[in-house]
Amino acid sequence: MSFHNPGTEPGQPPAAPGPFRWFPIRSLGPRQRSRIEAHLLALGADDRHLRFGYAASDAHIGRYVEQLDFERDELFGVFNRRLELIAMAHLAFLGRPDEPPAAAEFGVSVLPRGRGRGIGARLFERACLHARNRGIDTLIVHALSENVPMLKIARRAGARVGRDGPDSTAVLQLPPEDLGSHWTQVLATQAGALDYGLKRQALQLDRLVRTVRGWMPGASREQG
């Protein structure tokens, strides 16, 4: 397999990314399994094919979610105001469980209503940051060659992309961790947790208001 990075000459920095957009990204844990599964099940057949590399059935997705290792790997998500998971990324650390990982693999999925806003690129940046701070120097993306958006994100970050028939592999060399990368991750983690907490409180308040309105005299007539 040969690798190339179109548009980037040897020794030159990668192409500049598009306009920056900030999204609150939250780390996902075991309590989010049901939301992760709902997100993946909401993907259409074509999107499942691009995400997993094969026609993933509901049963395949169920097994994938059940086998997620939250202690070893890292998962990130972007929620809307109704706490629906509209995008998620899986950073899987490669190697033997009893040894420090030397590389990590990235996978991402974004629901149709969340596309065109740069969410996938932001999740990729967050995964790169987390991998750096874990001492990882190589990030790998396995994707179908037809998955143009994912390969475009990887190329913009400076990854070398090699193609082998219908499959492509992007390899990105990460810079070493430093104080700035750790502080950036701390702030991003806190911001994501704060945003999620505020959205949860707002959702609970909205449900309470709806419940109280349902108890008010004449509410059933007005609703009818």
NUZAKE-403637 format. One record per residue (C-alpha): residue number from 0; residue in one letter; chain; x, y, z. Coordinates in steps of 0.25 Angstrom, whole numbers, plus 5000, padded with zeros to 4 digits. Example, Ala and Ser with C-alpha at 12.3 -4.5 7.8 and 13.67 -1.06 7.14 Angstrom:
# residues 2
NODE/num/residu/chaine/px/py/pz
NODE/0/A/A/5049/4982/5031 .
NODE/1/S/A/5055/4996/5029 .
//
This chain:
# residues 224
NODE/num/residu/chaine/px/py/pz
NODE/0/M/A/5000/5000/5000 .
NODE/1/S/A/5006/5014/4996 .
NODE/2/F/A/5003/5026/5004 .
NODE/3/H/A/5001/5040/4999 .
NODE/4/N/A/4996/5054/5004 .
NODE/5/P/A/4991/5061/4992 .
NODE/6/G/A/4993/5076/4993 .
NODE/7/T/A/5004/5075/5003 .
NODE/8/E/A/5019/5076/4999 .
NODE/9/P/A/5030/5069/5007 .
NODE/10/G/A/5034/5078/5019 .
NODE/11/Q/A/5022/5087/5017 .
NODE/12/P/A/5011/5088/5028 .
NODE/13/P/A/4997/5082/5025 .
NODE/14/A/A/4987/5090/5018 .
NODE/15/A/A/4979/5100/5028 .
NODE/16/P/A/4966/5095/5033 .
NODE/17/G/A/4953/5102/5030 .
NODE/18/P/A/4946/5112/5039 .
NODE/19/F/A/4947/5108/5054 .
NODE/20/R/A/4934/5105/5060 .
NODE/21/W/A/4934/5101/5075 .
NODE/22/F/A/4925/5090/5080 .
NODE/23/P/A/4923/5084/5094 .
NODE/24/I/A/4929/5070/5094 .
NODE/25/R/A/4926/5061/5105 .
NODE/26/S/A/4934/5048/5109 .
NODE/27/L/A/4924/5036/5109 .
NODE/28/G/A/4924/5026/5119 .
NODE/29/P/A/4916/5013/5122 .
NODE/30/R/A/4904/5020/5126 .
NODE/31/Q/A/4903/5025/5112 .
NODE/32/R/A/4902/5012/5105 .
NODE/33/S/A/4887/5013/5102 .
NODE/34/R/A/4889/5027/5096 .
NODE/35/I/A/4901/5021/5088 .
NODE/36/E/A/4893/5010/5083 .
NODE/37/A/A/4881/5019/5079 .
NODE/38/H/A/4891/5028/5072 .
NODE/39/L/A/4897/5017/5063 .
NODE/40/L/A/4883/5010/5061 .
NODE/41/A/A/4878/5023/5055 .
NODE/42/L/A/4889/5023/5044 .
NODE/43/G/A/4883/5018/5031 .
NODE/44/A/A/4889/5006/5023 .
NODE/45/D/A/4899/5015/5015 .
NODE/46/D/A/4904/5022/5027 .
NODE/47/R/A/4906/5009/5035 .
NODE/48/H/A/4914/5003/5023 .
NODE/49/L/A/4923/5015/5024 .
NODE/50/R/A/4924/5015/5039 .
NODE/51/F/A/4927/5000/5040 .
NODE/52/G/A/4932/4996/5027 .
NODE/53/Y/A/4921/4986/5025 .
NODE/54/A/A/4906/4986/5025 .
NODE/55/A/A/4904/4986/5040 .
NODE/56/S/A/4890/4981/5045 .
NODE/57/D/A/4883/4985/5058 .
NODE/58/A/A/4889/4972/5064 .
NODE/59/H/A/4903/4975/5060 .
NODE/60/I/A/4902/4989/5066 .
NODE/61/G/A/4896/4983/5079 .
NODE/62/R/A/4908/4974/5080 .
NODE/63/Y/A/4918/4986/5077 .
NODE/64/V/A/4912/4995/5088 .
NODE/65/E/A/4912/4983/5098 .
NODE/66/Q/A/4926/4981/5096 .
NODE/67/L/A/4931/4995/5097 .
NODE/68/D/A/4943/4996/5107 .
NODE/69/F/A/4941/5009/5114 .
NODE/70/E/A/4953/5006/5123 .
NODE/71/R/A/4963/5005/5112 .
NODE/72/D/A/4957/5013/5100 .
NODE/73/E/A/4951/5027/5100 .
NODE/74/L/A/4938/5031/5094 .
NODE/75/F/A/4933/5045/5091 .
NODE/76/G/A/4920/5051/5088 .
NODE/77/V/A/4912/5063/5084 .
NODE/78/F/A/4898/5065/5089 .
NODE/79/N/A/4887/5074/5085 .
NODE/80/R/A/4877/5081/5094 .
NODE/81/R/A/4869/5069/5096 .
NODE/82/L/A/4881/5061/5100 .
NODE/83/E/A/4881/5053/5087 .
NODE/84/L/A/4894/5048/5083 .
NODE/85/I/A/4896/5054/5069 .
NODE/86/A/A/4911/5051/5067 .
NODE/87/M/A/4921/5041/5074 .
NODE/88/A/A/4935/5037/5072 .
NODE/89/H/A/4942/5024/5077 .
NODE/90/L/A/4957/5025/5080 .
NODE/91/A/A/4962/5011/5081 .
NODE/92/F/A/4976/5008/5087 .
NODE/93/L/A/4983/4997/5080 .
NODE/94/G/A/4992/4987/5085 .
NODE/95/R/A/4992/4977/5096 .
NODE/96/P/A/4984/4980/5109 .
NODE/97/D/A/4996/4978/5118 .
NODE/98/E/A/5005/4988/5110 .
NODE/99/P/A/5004/5003/5108 .
NODE/100/P/A/4998/5005/5094 .
NODE/101/A/A/5007/5011/5083 .
NODE/102/A/A/4996/5015/5074 .
NODE/103/A/A/4981/5018/5074 .
NODE/104/E/A/4970/5016/5063 .
NODE/105/F/A/4959/5026/5061 .
NODE/106/G/A/4944/5024/5056 .
NODE/107/V/A/4933/5035/5056 .
NODE/108/S/A/4918/5036/5052 .
NODE/109/V/A/4910/5048/5051 .
NODE/110/L/A/4895/5048/5049 .
NODE/111/P/A/4890/5055/5036 .
NODE/112/R/A/4884/5066/5044 .
NODE/113/G/A/4897/5069/5050 .
NODE/114/R/A/4905/5069/5037 .
NODE/115/G/A/4912/5081/5030 .
NODE/116/R/A/4915/5088/5042 .
NODE/117/G/A/4929/5083/5045 .
NODE/118/I/A/4926/5073/5056 .
NODE/119/G/A/4934/5062/5051 .
NODE/120/A/A/4946/5070/5049 .
NODE/121/R/A/4945/5075/5064 .
NODE/122/L/A/4943/5061/5069 .
NODE/123/F/A/4956/5057/5061 .
NODE/124/E/A/4963/5068/5068 .
NODE/125/R/A/4959/5064/5081 .
NODE/126/A/A/4963/5050/5079 .
NODE/127/C/A/4977/5054/5074 .
NODE/128/L/A/4978/5063/5087 .
NODE/129/H/A/4974/5051/5096 .
NODE/130/A/A/4983/5042/5089 .
NODE/131/R/A/4995/5051/5090 .
NODE/132/N/A/4993/5053/5105 .
NODE/133/R/A/4993/5038/5106 .
NODE/134/G/A/5007/5037/5100 .
NODE/135/I/A/5001/5032/5086 .
NODE/136/D/A/5009/5037/5074 .
NODE/137/T/A/5001/5030/5063 .
NODE/138/L/A/4987/5031/5060 .
NODE/139/I/A/4981/5022/5050 .
NODE/140/V/A/4968/5023/5042 .
NODE/141/H/A/4962/5011/5034 .
NODE/142/A/A/4952/5016/5024 .
NODE/143/L/A/4945/5012/5011 .
NODE/144/S/A/4951/5020/5000 .
NODE/145/E/A/4937/5025/4997 .
NODE/146/N/A/4937/5031/5011 .
NODE/147/V/A/4942/5045/5005 .
NODE/148/P/A/4938/5053/5017 .
NODE/149/M/A/4946/5045/5027 .
NODE/150/L/A/4958/5044/5018 .
NODE/151/K/A/4957/5059/5016 .
NODE/152/I/A/4958/5062/5031 .
NODE/153/A/A/4970/5053/5032 .
NODE/154/R/A/4977/5059/5020 .
NODE/155/R/A/4975/5073/5026 .
NODE/156/A/A/4981/5069/5039 .
NODE/157/G/A/4994/5064/5031 .
NODE/158/A/A/4991/5050/5030 .
NODE/159/R/A/4997/5041/5020 .
NODE/160/V/A/4986/5033/5012 .
NODE/161/G/A/4988/5020/5005 .
NODE/162/R/A/4978/5013/4997 .
NODE/163/D/A/4977/4998/4995 .
NODE/164/G/A/4965/4995/4986 .
NODE/165/P/A/4952/4999/4993 .
NODE/166/D/A/4959/5002/5006 .
NODE/167/S/A/4968/5014/5011 .
NODE/168/T/A/4977/5016/5023 .
NODE/169/A/A/4981/5029/5028 .
NODE/170/V/A/4993/5030/5037 .
NODE/171/L/A/4995/5043/5045 .
NODE/172/Q/A/5008/5045/5053 .
NODE/173/L/A/5004/5053/5066 .
NODE/174/P/A/5013/5063/5073 .
NODE/175/P/A/5018/5060/5087 .
NODE/176/E/A/5009/5064/5099 .
NODE/177/D/A/5012/5077/5106 .
NODE/178/L/A/5007/5086/5117 .
NODE/179/G/A/4998/5093/5107 .
NODE/180/S/A/4992/5080/5102 .
NODE/181/H/A/4988/5076/5116 .
NODE/182/W/A/4982/5089/5119 .
NODE/183/T/A/4974/5089/5106 .
NODE/184/Q/A/4968/5075/5109 .
NODE/185/V/A/4965/5079/5124 .
NODE/186/L/A/4957/5092/5119 .
NODE/187/A/A/4950/5084/5108 .
NODE/188/T/A/4946/5073/5117 .
NODE/189/Q/A/4940/5083/5128 .
NODE/190/A/A/4933/5091/5117 .
NODE/191/G/A/4927/5078/5111 .
NODE/192/A/A/4922/5074/5125 .
NODE/193/L/A/4917/5087/5128 .
NODE/194/D/A/4909/5088/5115 .
NODE/195/Y/A/4903/5074/5118 .
NODE/196/G/A/4899/5078/5132 .
NODE/197/L/A/4892/5091/5127 .
NODE/198/K/A/4885/5083/5116 .
NODE/199/R/A/4880/5072/5126 .
NODE/200/Q/A/4875/5083/5136 .
NODE/201/A/A/4868/5090/5125 .
NODE/202/L/A/4861/5077/5120 .
NODE/203/Q/A/4857/5074/5134 .
NODE/204/L/A/4851/5087/5136 .
NODE/205/D/A/4844/5086/5123 .
NODE/206/R/A/4838/5073/5127 .
NODE/207/L/A/4834/5079/5140 .
NODE/208/V/A/4827/5090/5134 .
NODE/209/R/A/4819/5081/5124 .
NODE/210/T/A/4815/5072/5136 .
NODE/211/V/A/4810/5084/5144 .
NODE/212/R/A/4802/5090/5132 .
NODE/213/G/A/4796/5076/5131 .
NODE/214/W/A/4791/5077/5145 .
NODE/215/M/A/4785/5091/5143 .
NODE/216/P/A/4769/5092/5142 .
NODE/217/G/A/4765/5092/5128 .
NODE/218/A/A/4778/5087/5122 .
NODE/219/S/A/4771/5075/5116 .
NODE/220/R/A/4761/5084/5109 .
NODE/221/E/A/4772/5094/5104 .
NODE/222/Q/A/4780/5082/5099 .
NODE/223/G/A/4768/5076/5092 .
//
